[in-house]
Amino acid sequence: MFGLWKTAADTTKYRVEKTDAQWRAELSGPAYQVLRHEGTERPFTSPLNDEHRTGAFKCAGCNWPLFSSKAKFDSGTGWPSFWAPIGKQAVLTRVDGSLMMVRTEVHCANCGGHLGHVFNDGPPPTGLRYCMNGVAMSFQPGAA
């Protein structure tokens, strides 16, 4: 796995696994901090927040499809937000007890990269808000 998450009891295997040095060499500084060390970009700084074309949002670490533009909405939070992932195998979640609150982290199911958090205050049909760091994703225009 990576960073602060790896424990003796953690046996999670991902399709894409690299050393910390490999991730650091392949990712931009901000993407590395978010994807591999659970950082958060400043709100309203990602161009993907204002991306409204038809297409797919993919993991910046491994190019795995994460979210369709069809599920994107403007949450007003300053981060790209979606009401559902592109498919059941796109993302994984886990409980985050940092910052003296309980949240649900969202990770790429293919490489384990940290993407953001999911909250229960989104729009229909799911009522969920996947609040993602834009620096953790790329956008591919076209069919979604």
C-alpha positions as CSV (number, residue, x, y, z in Angstrom):
1,M,0.0,0.0,0.0
2,F,1.5,3.4,0.8
3,G,2.3,6.2,3.3
4,L,0.9,6.1,6.7
5,W,-1.7,3.5,6.0
6,K,0.4,0.4,5.8
7,T,0.1,-1.7,9.0
8,A,1.1,-5.3,9.8
9,A,-2.5,-6.3,9.5
10,D,-3.1,-4.6,6.1
11,T,-3.0,-7.1,3.3
12,T,-4.8,-5.0,0.6
13,K,-3.5,-5.7,-2.9
14,Y,-4.1,-3.4,-5.8
15,R,-3.7,-4.1,-9.5
16,V,-1.2,-1.2,-9.6
17,E,1.4,-1.2,-6.8
18,K,4.6,0.9,-6.8
19,T,7.2,2.0,-4.4
20,D,7.0,5.4,-2.8
21,A,10.0,6.5,-4.9
22,Q,8.2,5.4,-8.1
23,W,5.0,7.3,-7.2
24,R,7.1,10.4,-6.3
25,A,8.9,10.3,-9.6
26,E,5.7,9.8,-11.7
27,L,3.3,12.2,-10.0
28,S,3.3,16.0,-9.7
29,G,4.0,17.2,-6.2
30,P,0.4,18.1,-5.4
31,A,-0.9,14.8,-6.9
32,Y,1.7,12.8,-4.9
33,Q,0.6,14.5,-1.6
34,V,-3.1,13.9,-2.2
35,L,-3.0,10.4,-3.8
36,R,-0.2,8.9,-1.7
37,H,-0.3,10.9,1.6
38,E,-3.9,11.9,2.0
39,G,-3.4,15.6,1.4
40,T,-6.1,18.0,0.3
41,E,-5.9,20.6,-2.3
42,R,-7.2,24.1,-1.6
43,P,-10.9,24.6,-2.6
44,F,-11.7,26.3,-5.9
45,T,-8.1,25.7,-7.3
46,S,-8.8,22.7,-9.6
47,P,-9.7,23.3,-13.2
48,L,-11.8,20.1,-12.9
49,N,-14.2,21.9,-10.6
50,D,-15.4,23.8,-13.7
51,E,-15.2,20.9,-16.2
52,H,-18.6,20.5,-17.7
53,R,-17.9,18.5,-20.9
54,T,-19.1,15.0,-21.4
55,G,-16.4,12.5,-20.4
56,A,-14.8,10.4,-17.7
57,F,-12.8,11.5,-14.6
58,K,-9.9,9.1,-14.1
59,C,-7.3,8.5,-11.4
60,A,-4.2,10.7,-12.0
61,G,-2.1,7.9,-10.6
62,C,-3.2,5.0,-12.8
63,N,-5.7,6.3,-15.3
64,W,-8.5,4.1,-13.8
65,P,-12.1,5.4,-14.6
66,L,-13.6,6.8,-11.5
67,F,-16.6,9.1,-12.3
68,S,-18.7,10.0,-15.3
69,S,-19.5,13.6,-16.1
70,K,-23.2,12.5,-16.0
71,A,-22.9,12.2,-12.2
72,K,-21.1,15.5,-11.6
73,F,-22.8,18.4,-9.9
74,D,-21.9,21.7,-8.5
75,S,-21.8,21.3,-4.7
76,G,-20.5,24.8,-4.0
77,T,-17.7,23.4,-1.9
78,G,-14.9,24.2,-4.3
79,W,-14.0,20.6,-5.1
80,P,-15.3,18.4,-8.0
81,S,-18.4,16.6,-6.7
82,F,-20.3,13.5,-7.9
83,W,-23.4,11.7,-6.7
84,A,-22.0,8.2,-7.7
85,P,-18.8,6.5,-9.0
86,I,-18.7,5.3,-12.6
87,G,-19.2,1.7,-11.5
88,K,-19.2,-0.6,-8.5
89,Q,-15.5,-1.5,-9.0
90,A,-14.3,2.1,-9.5
91,V,-13.6,3.2,-5.9
92,L,-13.1,1.8,-2.4
93,T,-14.0,3.5,0.9
94,R,-12.8,3.3,4.4
95,V,-13.4,5.1,7.7
96,D,-11.3,8.1,8.4
97,G,-11.1,9.1,12.1
98,S,-8.6,11.9,11.7
99,L,-9.3,15.6,12.4
100,M,-11.4,14.6,15.4
101,M,-14.3,13.6,13.3
102,V,-15.4,10.5,11.4
103,R,-15.6,10.7,7.7
104,T,-15.5,8.1,4.8
105,E,-12.4,8.3,2.6
106,V,-12.6,7.4,-1.1
107,H,-9.7,5.6,-2.8
108,C,-9.0,4.4,-6.3
109,A,-9.9,0.7,-6.4
110,N,-7.0,0.1,-8.9
111,C,-4.0,1.7,-7.1
112,G,-5.3,2.7,-3.7
113,G,-4.7,6.4,-4.2
114,H,-6.6,8.8,-1.9
115,L,-9.2,10.8,-3.8
116,G,-11.3,12.6,-1.2
117,H,-14.3,11.8,1.0
118,V,-18.0,10.9,0.5
119,F,-20.7,12.6,2.5
120,N,-24.5,12.0,2.9
121,D,-25.6,15.4,1.8
122,G,-25.7,15.0,-2.0
123,P,-28.5,15.2,-4.5
124,P,-30.8,12.5,-5.7
125,P,-30.8,9.8,-6.8
126,T,-28.1,8.6,-4.2
127,G,-28.1,11.4,-1.7
128,L,-24.3,11.1,-1.7
129,R,-21.6,13.7,-2.4
130,Y,-18.3,12.3,-3.5
131,C,-16.1,15.3,-2.8
132,M,-12.9,14.7,-4.8
133,N,-9.5,16.4,-5.0
134,G,-9.2,17.5,-8.7
135,V,-5.4,17.1,-8.5
136,A,-6.0,13.4,-7.9
137,M,-7.9,13.0,-11.2
138,S,-7.6,13.7,-14.9
139,F,-10.4,14.2,-17.4
140,Q,-10.9,12.4,-20.7
141,P,-13.5,14.0,-22.9
142,G,-15.9,11.8,-24.9
143,A,-18.3,9.0,-24.0
144,A,-18.8,8.6,-20.2
